Amino acid sequence: MADFPFFLRRAGRALSLLFLFLLLTGCDALPSRNRLPELPFLPGQSEPVSQTRDLRVFLIEEGEVSQALRARIASWAADREMQVELSTSANYTEELRGALRGDRPPDLVAVTGFLFPDLVAQGLLAPAEEGFYDPAGYPPNLAAAFVWPQRGGAEQRYCLPREVRTLGLVYDSAGLAGSGLAPPTDWGALRTVAIKQTDVERNRFGFIESPDLSRWLPFLFAAGGTMIDADGGLSVQSEAAAAAMEWYIQIFRDNFAGHAGESNNEWAGEVLGKGKGAITIEGNWIAPYFKAGFPNFRYGVAPLPTGPGGRNTTVAFTSCYAVSADSPWKREAFALAAFLSSPAVVAALPNDGGWMPALTAQRDEWRENFPLLAPFADSVTTAWVWQLPSGFETLVHSFNRGMVQLFAAQIEASDFLVEMQALGESLLTEPVEGESN
């Protein structure tokens, strides 16, 4: 399909959108490559505690990073005459929930900011002892992602962020330079560049969009809106949300934007790498992807464009090392978590640019090592962490499926936002399955 004439490909959009709709009914549209954001973990046991301290650790499989962590964990365990069993999985998120509810869950796991509210609400994670973790040195917005309100208004910390990734404007630098265009800094410039970079003969779209809540949120923020209001309620039925959705959908319906499925590609990074797109919004995980799959592709990264609200707030994905609520060795597990999050260990891990250290000082060094990717690091402190109230995974799936229908003009933005607001409000009043009292 990628080589079909432009007008034929446009005629076939309904088929590709139908395929994408069916695909999204089975999985969310969040970045699916090994990018670390989206990590959860496992529960505990009520069996008698053995005399041998045997810790179980469950982490996502990350190649060289996993190998380096394995060596560090083995050294830590040997110094303490302990046994530590480390298991990893490429299907980590899918397996995590089951493991946490198992008879013998891991003692230590990695948990994403998105899954953290659900796991804490269900009583699957153990809070850290008061004073155990010091959030100094971490961006407040990242550190705040792993605390939970207690009775009386106090907040309990469970863990500290271990890494972070953000969204930025990724563009075909050679393509824009060849047309005398600069990276767009606002919505108007973004539309202009998208129009000028759309090439009918090459089946190339100026802007590659995703039917994905996380990729649309920067437009909501740029319009002056918010996802969650000050009272903790959903806020997508607003003038800002209407303006953001109208812009996002209209440029697609005007044929100056496309999505990856239209050219049989898996995601926006692949579309750009193949020369079928000029601009997209993606995360710093594109660096190792382009290096491995499209080493000759010249790309640039810029801050997100501003909108009517005058902001260019990005979305940040982060995770932490958390301890199972049922672990018989909580103190040891927390000690291992602190060790793995220490500056010395983090600095020694292989880094290809696909992830950034959460510690501010180390992220400054990361910026120096990857100057092309600096906009990703620069946006961390003002980013909105990818995290919604417990039980909101249903809303994310519904939102992403609904955006496919919006692209196909099967529903209108105003009706869609009303539906999402109603769904969110209903979810806020429903108890989370397994939620502890």
C-alpha angles and dihedrals in degrees: 000000000000091000098045117116112272097249092049091050091051089050088055094052093104091060094049091047091051090052091049091049091054090047093052093051087069101041141013123258097239117127105291102194123096096284099135098230106116104053124149136163158212144288135234146250139253095203120118111281114248122226091242114083101228113172122196119207125190120191140161115269108253105163113227092014091056091049091051092048091049091056093047093048092049091052092048091049094048092054089056097039090240135136116236122184114200120194126177135192136196087210092051101143092048092050099040100078092051092047093051090054094046129110092256111023123185117274094223128032141162115250127192122224089245095056095038097086093051095047094047093045089053092051095243099127131063120231117233119249114263111276094011094114126042112204092197111122094032125098106261093232091057095043091049091059091075103050126093130204117249132198111291095033098282121133127227122210118222103177145334127254114266101190142353140208127189139194122252140166107276116192145176098255095192092048094051094042091050089058094043091248128145123211106278117253100189140024094267093053091044091056091046092052091045091053094048093045095050106104117191094192094052096041087238126151123208094220127030111206133188128218087230132123093219092056093047095049095078087061091051090051092045089055090055096259135124135212097219120029128220091270094054095256129130114265109188098114096078141108090258092052091048091052093047094049093045092054094044095049099036096059087053094049089047088060097242094107134048141176131238096254092063091071097036093257127137100225144354095269090061091050092054093044090056093050094249096117139038106199137017141159111246142138135261089268084086090077098072090035094057092042092055101035105026108021093164095050112113111213138166135204125218137171116275115271120259124239138196091304092058094236133116100191114167133205121253126205116203142162141191142202106260133185125232115248090227098048112130088207103050096146092052092044092052090048090053091048091053090048094051091048094049119118092243094055095042092049091052095054119102110260124189095175093268093110136029128215113252093222109093096223093052092046089057088057090047089055090055091050093049106032093164089061096047095116089065091056094041092059098052100092095053097038126120108237114235096248133123133180117287113281094028097116086095090058092051092053092046092047093051093048090047092053089058087057090048091054089051091048090239091130135018126245096242093054092044094053091049089054093048092048091051092047092049093049091050092050091052090059096046121086116241114250108264092008114165120230 
